[in-house]
């Protein structure tokens, strides 16, 4: 029994030695310091209505903006490394705020009646007529009388 167990352990150890580390197969479009922009990230951000020259201009602009942002991020992280700034509290607050905003937006979309009838407009106008009176004339008429 011990011989079989020992043989299995030896085989497993040899097979694990032959395994290579998982290599990232994604295509890198741009790289700044340790940050990489992958092809699928770029493609997912290209608007679908762009074609030809427009899409090429968008891609060039996107890559340049990304490179600038990553360089700026690298400098900021390098300079702030000593301060050991902890953003976990702000990130949690921001995430909570975004979640609540998205929930309220969907709730409003579901429950808000956006259909306004003529009778609704008329009733509102009749109730708030004083708010619709003009303080001064907005029409000025000039005319010439020809004989």
PASE-101753 format. One record per residue: x, y, z of N, C-alpha, C in turn. Coordinates in Angstrom, 2 decimals, padded with zeros to 5 digits, m for minus. Layout:
<zases>
n_u = X	n_v = Y	n_w = Z	ca_u = X	ca_v = Y	ca_w = Z	c_u = X	c_v = Y	c_w = Z
...
</zases>
This chain:
<zases>
n_u = 000.83	n_v = m001.19	n_w = 000.00	ca_u = 000.00	ca_v = 000.00	ca_w = 000.00	c_u = 000.87	c_v = 001.25	c_w = 000.00
n_u = 001.93	n_v = 001.23	n_w = 000.84	ca_u = 002.81	ca_v = 002.39	ca_w = 000.92	c_u = 003.58	c_v = 002.59	c_w = m000.38
n_u = 003.86	n_v = 001.45	n_w = m001.08	ca_u = 004.59	ca_v = 001.56	ca_w = m002.34	c_u = 003.75	c_v = 002.28	c_w = m003.38
n_u = 002.44	n_v = 001.98	n_w = m003.42	ca_u = 001.55	ca_v = 002.62	ca_w = m004.38	c_u = 001.42	c_v = 004.11	c_w = m004.08
n_u = 001.29	n_v = 004.43	n_w = m002.81	ca_u = 001.16	ca_v = 005.82	ca_w = m002.40	c_u = 002.43	c_v = 006.59	c_w = m002.75
n_u = 003.57	n_v = 005.99	n_w = m002.51	ca_u = 004.84	ca_v = 006.63	ca_w = m002.82	c_u = 004.99	c_v = 006.82	c_w = m004.33
n_u = 004.59	n_v = 005.83	n_w = m005.11	ca_u = 004.68	ca_v = 005.93	ca_w = m006.57	c_u = 003.77	c_v = 007.04	c_w = m007.10
n_u = 002.58	n_v = 007.15	n_w = m006.55	ca_u = 001.64	ca_v = 008.19	ca_w = m006.98	c_u = 002.20	c_v = 009.57	c_w = m006.64
n_u = 002.75	n_v = 009.72	n_w = m005.45	ca_u = 003.33	ca_v = 011.01	ca_w = m005.05	c_u = 004.49	c_v = 011.41	c_w = m005.94
n_u = 005.33	n_v = 010.44	n_w = m006.31	ca_u = 006.47	ca_v = 010.72	ca_w = m007.19	c_u = 005.98	c_v = 011.13	c_w = m008.56
n_u = 004.99	n_v = 010.43	n_w = m009.10	ca_u = 004.43	ca_v = 010.78	ca_w = m010.42	c_u = 003.82	c_v = 012.18	c_w = m010.40
n_u = 003.08	n_v = 012.49	n_w = m009.35	ca_u = 002.47	ca_v = 013.82	ca_w = m009.25	c_u = 003.51	c_v = 014.92	c_w = m009.15
n_u = 004.57	n_v = 014.66	n_w = m008.44	ca_u = 005.61	ca_v = 015.69	ca_w = m008.31	c_u = 006.32	c_v = 015.92	c_w = m009.64
n_u = 006.55	n_v = 014.84	n_w = m010.42	ca_u = 007.17	ca_v = 015.02	ca_w = m011.73	c_u = 006.23	c_v = 015.73	c_w = m012.70
n_u = 004.96	n_v = 015.41	n_w = m012.64	ca_u = 004.02	ca_v = 016.05	ca_w = m013.56	c_u = 003.84	c_v = 017.52	c_w = m013.23
n_u = 003.91	n_v = 017.86	n_w = m011.96	ca_u = 003.78	ca_v = 019.27	ca_w = m011.59	c_u = 005.02	c_v = 020.06	c_w = m011.97
n_u = 006.17	n_v = 019.42	n_w = m012.04	ca_u = 007.39	ca_v = 020.11	ca_w = m012.45	c_u = 007.35	c_v = 020.47	c_w = m013.93
n_u = 006.64	n_v = 019.68	n_w = m014.72	ca_u = 006.57	ca_v = 019.92	ca_w = m016.15	c_u = 005.58	c_v = 021.02	c_w = m016.52
n_u = 004.72	n_v = 021.39	n_w = m015.60	ca_u = 003.73	ca_v = 022.42	ca_w = m015.91	c_u = 004.40	c_v = 023.78	c_w = m015.93
n_u = 004.09	n_v = 024.53	n_w = m016.96	ca_u = 004.62	ca_v = 025.89	ca_w = m017.07	c_u = 003.63	c_v = 026.84	c_w = m016.41
n_u = 004.15	n_v = 027.99	n_w = m016.03	ca_u = 003.26	ca_v = 029.00	ca_w = m015.46	c_u = 002.28	c_v = 029.45	c_w = m016.52
n_u = 001.09	n_v = 029.82	n_w = m016.07	ca_u = 000.09	ca_v = 030.30	ca_w = m017.01	c_u = 000.58	c_v = 031.61	c_w = m017.63
n_u = 000.64	n_v = 031.61	n_w = m018.95	ca_u = 001.10	ca_v = 032.79	ca_w = m019.67	c_u = m000.11	c_v = 033.55	c_w = m020.17
n_u = m000.07	n_v = 034.86	n_w = m019.98	ca_u = m001.18	ca_v = 035.70	ca_w = m020.43	c_u = m001.15	c_v = 035.76	c_w = m021.96
n_u = m002.17	n_v = 035.20	n_w = m022.59	ca_u = m002.22	ca_v = 035.12	ca_w = m024.04	c_u = m002.82	c_v = 036.36	c_w = m024.69
n_u = m003.27	n_v = 037.31	n_w = m023.88	ca_u = m003.90	ca_v = 038.50	ca_w = m024.44	c_u = m002.88	c_v = 039.37	c_w = m025.16
n_u = m003.35	n_v = 040.03	n_w = m026.22	ca_u = m002.47	ca_v = 040.86	ca_w = m027.02	c_u = m002.34	c_v = 042.25	c_w = m026.38
n_u = m001.11	n_v = 042.64	n_w = m026.10	ca_u = m000.84	ca_v = 043.95	ca_w = m025.50	c_u = m000.76	c_v = 044.99	c_w = m026.61
n_u = m001.57	n_v = 046.04	n_w = m026.49	ca_u = m001.58	ca_v = 047.12	ca_w = m027.48	c_u = m000.60	c_v = 048.22	c_w = m027.07
n_u = m000.59	n_v = 048.55	n_w = m025.79	ca_u = 000.31	ca_v = 049.59	ca_w = m025.28	c_u = 000.73	c_v = 049.22	c_w = m023.86
n_u = 001.89	n_v = 049.73	n_w = m023.47	ca_u = 002.38	ca_v = 049.46	ca_w = m022.12	c_u = 003.07	c_v = 050.71	c_w = m021.60
n_u = 002.75	n_v = 051.04	n_w = m020.34	ca_u = 003.41	ca_v = 052.14	ca_w = m019.65	c_u = 003.77	c_v = 051.63	c_w = m018.26
n_u = 005.06	n_v = 051.57	n_w = m017.99	ca_u = 005.55	ca_v = 051.03	ca_w = m016.72	c_u = 005.02	c_v = 049.61	c_w = m016.54
n_u = 004.30	n_v = 049.32	n_w = m015.47	ca_u = 003.76	ca_v = 047.97	ca_w = m015.26	c_u = 002.34	c_v = 047.82	c_w = m015.77
n_u = 001.78	n_v = 048.86	n_w = m016.34	ca_u = 000.39	ca_v = 048.85	ca_w = m016.79	c_u = 000.34	c_v = 048.44	c_w = m018.26
n_u = m000.65	n_v = 047.60	n_w = m018.59	ca_u = m000.78	ca_v = 047.13	ca_w = m019.97	c_u = m002.20	c_v = 047.38	c_w = m020.46
n_u = m002.31	n_v = 047.84	n_w = m021.69	ca_u = m003.60	ca_v = 048.01	ca_w = m022.36	c_u = m003.75	c_v = 046.85	c_w = m023.32
n_u = m004.77	n_v = 046.03	n_w = m023.08	ca_u = m004.98	ca_v = 044.85	ca_w = m023.91	c_u = m005.96	c_v = 045.14	c_w = m025.03
n_u = m005.84	n_v = 044.35	n_w = m026.08	ca_u = m006.67	ca_v = 044.54	ca_w = m027.27	c_u = m008.16	c_v = 044.48	c_w = m026.94
n_u = m008.58	n_v = 043.51	n_w = m026.11	ca_u = m010.01	ca_v = 043.39	ca_w = m025.82	c_u = m010.54	c_v = 044.58	c_w = m025.02
n_u = m009.69	n_v = 045.19	n_w = m024.19	ca_u = m010.11	ca_v = 046.38	ca_w = m023.46	c_u = m010.32	c_v = 047.55	c_w = m024.41
n_u = m009.44	n_v = 047.68	n_w = m025.37	ca_u = m009.55	ca_v = 048.74	ca_w = m026.36	c_u = m010.77	c_v = 048.53	c_w = m027.24
n_u = m010.96	n_v = 047.32	n_w = m027.73	ca_u = m012.08	ca_v = 047.02	ca_w = m028.63	c_u = m013.42	c_v = 047.25	c_w = m027.94
n_u = m013.50	n_v = 046.91	n_w = m026.66	ca_u = m014.77	ca_v = 047.08	ca_w = m025.96	c_u = m015.14	c_v = 048.54	c_w = m025.76
n_u = m014.16	n_v = 049.44	n_w = m025.86	ca_u = m014.43	ca_v = 050.87	ca_w = m025.68	c_u = m014.64	c_v = 051.62	c_w = m026.99
n_u = m014.44	n_v = 050.98	n_w = m028.13	ca_u = m014.64	ca_v = 051.65	ca_w = m029.42	c_u = m016.14	c_v = 051.71	c_w = m029.71
n_u = m016.68	n_v = 052.92	n_w = m029.94	ca_u = m018.10	ca_v = 053.03	ca_w = m030.28	c_u = m018.41	c_v = 052.27	c_w = m031.57
n_u = m019.55	n_v = 051.63	n_w = m031.61	ca_u = m019.90	ca_v = 050.77	ca_w = m032.75	c_u = m020.19	c_v = 051.56	c_w = m034.02
n_u = m020.55	n_v = 052.83	n_w = m033.91	ca_u = m020.91	ca_v = 053.61	ca_w = m035.09	c_u = m019.70	c_v = 054.14	c_w = m035.86
n_u = m018.50	n_v = 054.00	n_w = m035.30	ca_u = m017.30	ca_v = 054.50	ca_w = m035.98	c_u = m016.82	c_v = 053.51	c_w = m037.03
n_u = m016.37	n_v = 054.05	n_w = m038.15	ca_u = m015.84	ca_v = 053.20	ca_w = m039.21	c_u = m014.60	c_v = 053.86	c_w = m039.81
n_u = m013.76	n_v = 053.06	n_w = m040.40	ca_u = m012.61	ca_v = 053.55	ca_w = m041.16	c_u = m011.73	c_v = 054.53	c_w = m040.43
n_u = m011.61	n_v = 055.72	n_w = m041.03	ca_u = m010.71	ca_v = 056.75	ca_w = m040.51	c_u = m011.14	c_v = 057.22	c_w = m039.12
n_u = m012.45	n_v = 057.30	n_w = m038.88	ca_u = m012.94	ca_v = 057.73	ca_w = m037.56	c_u = m012.49	c_v = 056.78	c_w = m036.47
n_u = m012.59	n_v = 055.48	n_w = m036.74	ca_u = m012.18	ca_v = 054.52	ca_w = m035.72	c_u = m010.68	c_v = 054.56	c_w = m035.49
n_u = m009.91	n_v = 054.81	n_w = m036.55	ca_u = m008.46	ca_v = 054.92	ca_w = m036.41	c_u = m008.09	c_v = 056.13	c_w = m035.56
n_u = m008.75	n_v = 057.26	n_w = m035.81	ca_u = m008.51	ca_v = 058.46	ca_w = m035.00	c_u = m008.89	c_v = 058.23	c_w = m033.55
n_u = m010.02	n_v = 057.54	n_w = m033.34	ca_u = m010.46	ca_v = 057.26	ca_w = m031.97	c_u = m009.43	c_v = 056.38	c_w = m031.25
n_u = m008.96	n_v = 055.33	n_w = m031.93	ca_u = m008.00	ca_v = 054.40	ca_w = m031.32	c_u = m006.71	c_v = 055.13	c_w = m030.96
n_u = m006.20	n_v = 055.95	n_w = m031.88	ca_u = m004.97	ca_v = 056.70	ca_w = m031.60	c_u = m005.15	c_v = 057.63	c_w = m030.41
n_u = m006.26	n_v = 058.34	n_w = m030.39	ca_u = m006.55	ca_v = 059.25	ca_w = m029.28	c_u = m006.71	c_v = 058.48	c_w = m027.97
n_u = m007.39	n_v = 057.36	n_w = m028.02	ca_u = m007.62	ca_v = 056.53	ca_w = m026.84	c_u = m006.29	c_v = 056.04	c_w = m026.26
n_u = m005.43	n_v = 055.54	n_w = m027.13	ca_u = m004.14	ca_v = 055.01	ca_w = m026.67	c_u = m003.28	c_v = 056.13	c_w = m026.08
n_u = m003.24	n_v = 057.28	n_w = m026.75	ca_u = m002.45	ca_v = 058.41	ca_w = m026.23	c_u = m002.97	c_v = 058.87	c_w = m024.88
n_u = m004.30	n_v = 058.96	n_w = m024.74	ca_u = m004.88	ca_v = 059.36	ca_w = m023.45	c_u = m004.58	c_v = 058.32	c_w = m022.38
n_u = m004.67	n_v = 057.05	n_w = m022.75	ca_u = m004.39	ca_v = 055.98	ca_w = m021.79	c_u = m002.93	c_v = 056.04	c_w = m021.33
n_u = m002.01	n_v = 056.22	n_w = m022.27	ca_u = m000.59	ca_v = 056.30	ca_w = m021.93	c_u = m000.31	c_v = 057.47	c_w = m021.00
n_u = m000.89	n_v = 058.62	n_w = m021.31	ca_u = m000.70	ca_v = 059.80	ca_w = m020.45	c_u = m001.25	c_v = 059.54	c_w = m019.05
n_u = m002.44	n_v = 058.94	n_w = m018.99	ca_u = m003.06	ca_v = 058.66	ca_w = m017.69	c_u = m002.22	c_v = 057.67	c_w = m016.87
n_u = m001.68	n_v = 056.64	n_w = m017.53	ca_u = m000.86	ca_v = 055.66	ca_w = m016.81	c_u = 000.46	c_v = 056.27	c_w = m016.34
n_u = 001.05	n_v = 057.14	n_w = m017.15	ca_u = 002.28	ca_v = 057.82	ca_w = m016.74	c_u = 002.01	c_v = 058.72	c_w = m015.54
n_u = 000.89	n_v = 059.43	n_w = m015.60	ca_u = 000.51	ca_v = 060.29	ca_w = m014.48	c_u = 000.22	c_v = 059.47	c_w = m013.23
n_u = m000.45	n_v = 058.33	n_w = m013.40	ca_u = m000.74	ca_v = 057.44	ca_w = m012.28	c_u = 000.56	c_v = 056.91	c_w = m011.66
n_u = 001.51	n_v = 056.54	n_w = m012.50	ca_u = 002.79	ca_v = 056.03	ca_w = m012.00	c_u = 003.51	c_v = 057.09	c_w = m011.16
n_u = 003.54	n_v = 058.32	n_w = m011.66	ca_u = 004.20	ca_v = 059.40	ca_w = m010.92	c_u = 003.47	c_v = 059.64	c_w = m009.60
n_u = 002.13	n_v = 059.65	n_w = m009.64	ca_u = 001.35	ca_v = 059.88	ca_w = m008.42	c_u = 001.59	c_v = 058.77	c_w = m007.40
n_u = 001.56	n_v = 057.52	n_w = m007.85	ca_u = 001.78	ca_v = 056.40	ca_w = m006.92	c_u = 003.20	c_v = 056.42	c_w = m006.36
n_u = 004.16	n_v = 056.78	n_w = m007.18	ca_u = 005.55	ca_v = 056.85	ca_w = m006.72	c_u = 005.71	c_v = 057.93	c_w = m005.65
n_u = 005.12	n_v = 059.08	n_w = m005.90	ca_u = 005.25	ca_v = 060.19	ca_w = m004.94	c_u = 004.42	c_v = 059.99	c_w = m003.68
n_u = 003.32	n_v = 059.26	n_w = m003.80	ca_u = 002.45	ca_v = 059.06	ca_w = m002.64	c_u = 002.75	c_v = 057.77	c_w = m001.90
n_u = 003.70	n_v = 056.99	n_w = m002.39	ca_u = 004.01	ca_v = 055.71	ca_w = m001.77	c_u = 004.42	c_v = 055.88	c_w = m000.31
n_u = 005.16	n_v = 056.95	n_w = m000.04	ca_u = 005.60	ca_v = 057.18	ca_w = 001.33	c_u = 004.44	c_v = 057.54	c_w = 002.25
n_u = 003.44	n_v = 058.20	n_w = 001.70	ca_u = 002.30	ca_v = 058.63	ca_w = 002.52	c_u = 001.39	c_v = 057.46	c_w = 002.86
n_u = 001.49	n_v = 056.38	n_w = 002.10	ca_u = 000.67	ca_v = 055.18	ca_w = 002.31	c_u = m000.81	c_v = 055.55	c_w = 002.44
n_u = m001.30	n_v = 056.21	n_w = 001.43	ca_u = m002.68	ca_v = 056.66	ca_w = 001.44	c_u = m003.60	c_v = 055.46	c_w = 001.29
n_u = m004.61	n_v = 055.40	n_w = 002.14	ca_u = m005.58	ca_v = 054.30	ca_w = 002.13	c_u = m006.90	c_v = 054.84	c_w = 001.60
n_u = m007.28	n_v = 054.36	n_w = 000.42	ca_u = m008.51	ca_v = 054.82	ca_w = m000.21	c_u = m009.68	c_v = 053.88	c_w = 000.04
n_u = m009.51	n_v = 052.87	n_w = 000.86	ca_u = m010.57	ca_v = 051.86	ca_w = 001.01	c_u = m011.88	c_v = 052.48	c_w = 001.50
n_u = m011.81	n_v = 053.43	n_w = 002.40	ca_u = m013.03	ca_v = 054.07	ca_w = 002.92	c_u = m013.73	c_v = 054.86	c_w = 001.81
n_u = m012.96	n_v = 055.66	n_w = 001.06	ca_u = m013.55	ca_v = 056.45	ca_w = m000.02	c_u = m014.10	c_v = 055.55	c_w = m001.12
n_u = m013.41	n_v = 054.46	n_w = m001.41	ca_u = m013.88	ca_v = 053.54	ca_w = m002.44	c_u = m015.20	c_v = 052.91	c_w = m002.01
n_u = m015.30	n_v = 052.52	n_w = m000.76	ca_u = m016.54	ca_v = 051.93	ca_w = m000.24	c_u = m017.67	c_v = 052.95	c_w = m000.31
n_u = m017.40	n_v = 054.19	n_w = 000.11	ca_u = m018.42	ca_v = 055.24	ca_w = 000.06	c_u = m018.86	c_v = 055.50	c_w = m001.37
n_u = m017.91	n_v = 055.57	n_w = m002.29	ca_u = m018.23	ca_v = 055.83	ca_w = m003.69	c_u = m019.02	c_v = 054.67	c_w = m004.30
n_u = m018.63	n_v = 053.46	n_w = m003.98	ca_u = m019.36	ca_v = 052.28	ca_w = m004.48	c_u = m020.79	c_v = 052.30	c_w = m003.97
n_u = m020.96	n_v = 052.60	n_w = m002.69	ca_u = m022.31	ca_v = 052.67	ca_w = m002.11	c_u = m023.13	c_v = 053.75	c_w = m002.79
n_u = m022.52	n_v = 054.90	n_w = m003.02	ca_u = m023.21	ca_v = 056.00	ca_w = m003.68	c_u = m023.63	c_v = 055.62	c_w = m005.10
n_u = m022.74	n_v = 054.97	n_w = m005.84	ca_u = m023.08	ca_v = 054.53	ca_w = m007.20	c_u = m024.19	c_v = 053.49	c_w = m007.20
n_u = m024.16	n_v = 052.58	n_w = m006.25	ca_u = m025.19	ca_v = 051.55	ca_w = m006.15	c_u = m026.55	c_v = 052.18	c_w = m005.87
n_u = m026.59	n_v = 053.10	n_w = m004.93	ca_u = m027.86	ca_v = 053.78	ca_w = m004.60	c_u = m028.35	c_v = 054.59	c_w = m005.79
n_u = m027.44	n_v = 055.30	n_w = m006.47	ca_u = m027.82	ca_v = 056.09	ca_w = m007.64	c_u = m028.43	c_v = 055.21	c_w = m008.72
n_u = m027.78	n_v = 054.09	n_w = m009.01	ca_u = m028.28	ca_v = 053.18	ca_w = m010.05	c_u = m029.64	c_v = 052.61	c_w = m009.67
n_u = m029.81	n_v = 052.25	n_w = m008.40	ca_u = m031.09	ca_v = 051.73	ca_w = m007.93	c_u = m032.19	c_v = 052.78	c_w = m008.08
n_u = m031.91	n_v = 054.02	n_w = m007.65	ca_u = m032.91	ca_v = 055.08	ca_w = m007.74	c_u = m033.26	c_v = 055.39	c_w = m009.19
n_u = m032.25	n_v = 055.38	n_w = m010.07	ca_u = m032.49	ca_v = 055.63	ca_w = m011.49	c_u = m033.42	c_v = 054.58	c_w = m012.08
n_u = m033.17	n_v = 053.32	n_w = m011.78	ca_u = m034.02	ca_v = 052.25	ca_w = m012.30	c_u = m035.42	c_v = 052.30	c_w = m011.69
n_u = m035.50	n_v = 052.65	n_w = m010.42	ca_u = m036.79	ca_v = 052.76	ca_w = m009.75	c_u = m037.62	c_v = 053.87	c_w = m010.39
n_u = m036.98	n_v = 054.99	n_w = m010.68	ca_u = m037.68	ca_v = 056.10	ca_w = m011.33	c_u = m038.14	c_v = 055.69	c_w = m012.72
n_u = m037.28	n_v = 055.00	n_w = m013.48	ca_u = m037.65	ca_v = 054.54	ca_w = m014.82	c_u = m038.86	c_v = 053.62	c_w = m014.77
n_u = m038.95	n_v = 052.78	n_w = m013.75	ca_u = m040.06	ca_v = 051.83	ca_w = m013.64	c_u = m041.35	c_v = 052.50	c_w = m013.22
n_u = m041.25	n_v = 053.43	n_w = m012.28	ca_u = m042.46	ca_v = 053.97	ca_w = m011.66	c_u = m042.91	c_v = 055.33	c_w = m012.17
n_u = m042.05	n_v = 056.06	n_w = m012.84	ca_u = m042.39	ca_v = 057.41	ca_w = m013.27	c_u = m043.24	c_v = 057.35	c_w = m014.52
n_u = m044.37	n_v = 057.99	n_w = m014.45	ca_u = m045.26	ca_v = 058.07	ca_w = m015.61	c_u = m044.87	c_v = 059.30	c_w = m016.41
n_u = m044.30	n_v = 059.11	n_w = m017.58	ca_u = m043.83	ca_v = 060.24	ca_w = m018.38	c_u = m044.86	c_v = 060.70	c_w = m019.40
n_u = m046.00	n_v = 060.07	n_w = m019.44	ca_u = m047.04	ca_v = 060.47	ca_w = m020.38	c_u = m047.85	c_v = 061.61	c_w = m019.76
n_u = m047.83	n_v = 062.76	n_w = m020.44	ca_u = m048.58	ca_v = 063.92	ca_w = m019.97	c_u = m049.67	c_v = 064.20	c_w = m020.99
n_u = m050.91	n_v = 064.17	n_w = m020.55	ca_u = m052.04	ca_v = 064.39	ca_w = m021.46	c_u = m052.33	c_v = 065.88	c_w = m021.58
n_u = m053.12	n_v = 066.21	n_w = m022.58	ca_u = m053.53	ca_v = 067.60	ca_w = m022.78	c_u = m054.30	c_v = 068.10	c_w = m021.56
n_u = m055.14	n_v = 067.26	n_w = m020.99	ca_u = m055.92	ca_v = 067.65	ca_w = m019.81	c_u = m055.01	c_v = 067.95	c_w = m018.62
n_u = m053.93	n_v = 067.20	n_w = m018.46	ca_u = m052.97	ca_v = 067.47	ca_w = m017.38	c_u = m052.32	c_v = 068.84	c_w = m017.56
n_u = m051.92	n_v = 069.14	n_w = m018.79	ca_u = m051.29	ca_v = 070.43	ca_w = m019.08	c_u = m052.28	c_v = 071.56	c_w = m018.83
n_u = m053.51	n_v = 071.38	n_w = m019.29	ca_u = m054.54	ca_v = 072.42	ca_w = m019.12	c_u = m054.82	c_v = 072.64	c_w = m017.64
n_u = m054.95	n_v = 071.57	n_w = m016.87	ca_u = m055.23	ca_v = 071.69	ca_w = m015.44	c_u = m054.07	c_v = 072.40	c_w = m014.73
n_u = m052.84	n_v = 072.08	n_w = m015.10	ca_u = m051.69	ca_v = 072.75	ca_w = m014.49	c_u = m051.68	c_v = 074.23	c_w = m014.85
n_u = m051.95	n_v = 074.55	n_w = m016.12	ca_u = m051.97	ca_v = 075.94	ca_w = m016.56	c_u = m053.05	c_v = 076.72	c_w = m015.83
n_u = m054.24	n_v = 076.14	n_w = m015.72	ca_u = m055.34	ca_v = 076.82	ca_w = m015.03	c_u = m055.01	c_v = 077.06	c_w = m013.56
n_u = m054.34	n_v = 076.14	n_w = m012.94	ca_u = m054.00	ca_v = 076.26	ca_w = m011.52	c_u = m052.88	c_v = 077.28	c_w = m011.28
n_u = m051.96	n_v = 077.43	n_w = m012.24	ca_u = m050.80	ca_v = 078.30	ca_w = m012.07	c_u = m050.77	c_v = 079.43	c_w = m013.09
n_u = m051.92	n_v = 079.99	n_w = m013.42	ca_u = m052.00	ca_v = 081.01	ca_w = m014.46	c_u = m051.16	c_v = 082.24	c_w = m014.14
n_u = m051.07	n_v = 082.61	n_w = m012.89	ca_u = m050.32	ca_v = 083.81	ca_w = m012.52	c_u = m048.83	c_v = 083.67	c_w = m012.83
n_u = m048.34	n_v = 082.46	n_w = m012.85	ca_u = m046.93	ca_v = 082.23	ca_w = m013.15	c_u = m046.62	c_v = 082.38	c_w = m014.64
n_u = m047.66	n_v = 082.42	n_w = m015.47	ca_u = m047.47	ca_v = 082.51	ca_w = m016.92	c_u = m047.71	c_v = 083.91	c_w = m017.47
n_u = m047.99	n_v = 084.89	n_w = m016.63	ca_u = m048.19	ca_v = 086.25	ca_w = m017.12	c_u = m046.83	c_v = 086.91	c_w = m017.32
n_u = m046.72	n_v = 087.68	n_w = m018.39	ca_u = m045.47	ca_v = 088.34	ca_w = m018.73	c_u = m045.37	c_v = 089.68	c_w = m018.00
n_u = m044.17	n_v = 090.02	n_w = m017.61	ca_u = m043.93	ca_v = 091.30	ca_w = m016.93	c_u = m043.89	c_v = 092.44	c_w = m017.94
n_u = m043.47	n_v = 092.17	n_w = m019.15	ca_u = m043.45	ca_v = 093.19	ca_w = m020.21	c_u = m043.78	c_v = 092.51	c_w = m021.53
n_u = m044.13	n_v = 093.32	n_w = m022.51	ca_u = m044.51	ca_v = 092.78	ca_w = m023.81	c_u = m043.30	c_v = 092.16	c_w = m024.51
n_u = m043.56	n_v = 091.09	n_w = m025.18	ca_u = m042.48	ca_v = 090.45	ca_w = m025.92	c_u = m042.67	c_v = 090.62	c_w = m027.43
n_u = m043.78	n_v = 091.18	n_w = m027.84	ca_u = m044.05	ca_v = 091.40	ca_w = m029.26	c_u = m044.04	c_v = 092.90	c_w = m029.51
n_u = m043.31	n_v = 093.31	n_w = m030.53	ca_u = m043.29	ca_v = 094.71	ca_w = m030.92	c_u = m043.63	c_v = 094.74	c_w = m032.40
n_u = m044.62	n_v = 095.48	n_w = m032.74	ca_u = m045.10	ca_v = 095.52	ca_w = m034.12	c_u = m044.74	c_v = 096.86	c_w = m034.74
n_u = m044.19	n_v = 096.79	n_w = m035.90	ca_u = m043.93	ca_v = 097.99	ca_w = m036.71	c_u = m044.60	c_v = 097.76	c_w = m038.05
n_u = m045.23	n_v = 098.79	n_w = m038.56	ca_u = m045.88	ca_v = 098.63	ca_w = m039.85	c_u = m045.81	c_v = 099.93	c_w = m040.61
n_u = m045.93	n_v = 099.82	n_w = m041.91	ca_u = m045.94	ca_v = 100.98	ca_w = m042.80	c_u = m047.25	c_v = 100.96	c_w = m043.54
n_u = m047.88	n_v = 102.10	n_w = m043.55	ca_u = m049.16	ca_v = 102.21	ca_w = m044.25	c_u = m048.89	c_v = 102.78	c_w = m045.63
n_u = m049.24	n_v = 102.03	n_w = m046.67	ca_u = m049.03	ca_v = 102.44	ca_w = m048.05	c_u = m050.36	c_v = 102.87	c_w = m048.66
n_u = m050.30	n_v = 103.95	n_w = m049.44	ca_u = m051.53	ca_v = 104.45	ca_w = m050.11	c_u = m051.57	c_v = 104.06	c_w = m051.54
</zases>
